[in-house]
Amino acid sequence: MEINALKVKNLRSGQHWTQQHLADACGISLRTVQRVERYGNASNETLMSLAAVFNVDKKILVLDTEPVEVIKQGSAFNQKQLLIAATAAGAVIGASLMYLMMLIEI
């Protein structure tokens, strides 16, 4: 489960606790606390322990992972125009490279 690593670290620091102190209070390993604070990965059991120790609702610690709605907007180019533009750009690059090669050989 993804949780807010910075929030956990700030709550721990606010209590002036070391990572080891938090691990002992939660009944988890030091490595688990380090992983939570660095990567934001935690099992549901770890999340519940952290919420209990900090006396906060576990929703406060969970990252908001609601899906983001993607809105398609009208594109300036359709596929045909994009293909033409890419072909033209390729031709210009190719011609430029050939011209440079001719200059180098002279």
QUIMO-V437282 format. One record per pair of residues at least 6 apart in sequence whose ideal C-beta (glycine too) atoms are under 7 Angstrom apart, sorted by the first residue. I is the first residue (numbers start at 1). J is the second residue. If there is no record, write none. Layout:
i=I j=J
i=I j=J
//
This chain:
i=1 j=42
i=1 j=43
i=1 j=44
i=1 j=47
i=1 j=62
i=2 j=40
i=2 j=41
i=2 j=63
i=2 j=65
i=3 j=36
i=3 j=40
i=3 j=42
i=3 j=47
i=3 j=61
i=3 j=62
i=3 j=63
i=4 j=40
i=4 j=61
i=4 j=63
i=5 j=36
i=5 j=37
i=5 j=38
i=5 j=39
i=5 j=40
i=7 j=60
i=7 j=61
i=8 j=36
i=8 j=37
i=8 j=50
i=8 j=61
i=9 j=37
i=11 j=54
i=12 j=22
i=19 j=30
i=19 j=33
i=19 j=34
i=20 j=30
i=22 j=33
i=22 j=53
i=23 j=29
i=23 j=30
i=23 j=32
i=23 j=33
i=25 j=53
i=26 j=49
i=26 j=50
i=26 j=53
i=27 j=49
i=28 j=46
i=28 j=49
i=32 j=46
i=35 j=41
i=36 j=42
i=36 j=46
i=40 j=63
i=47 j=58
i=47 j=61
i=48 j=58
i=50 j=61
i=51 j=57
i=51 j=58
i=51 j=61
i=77 j=85
//
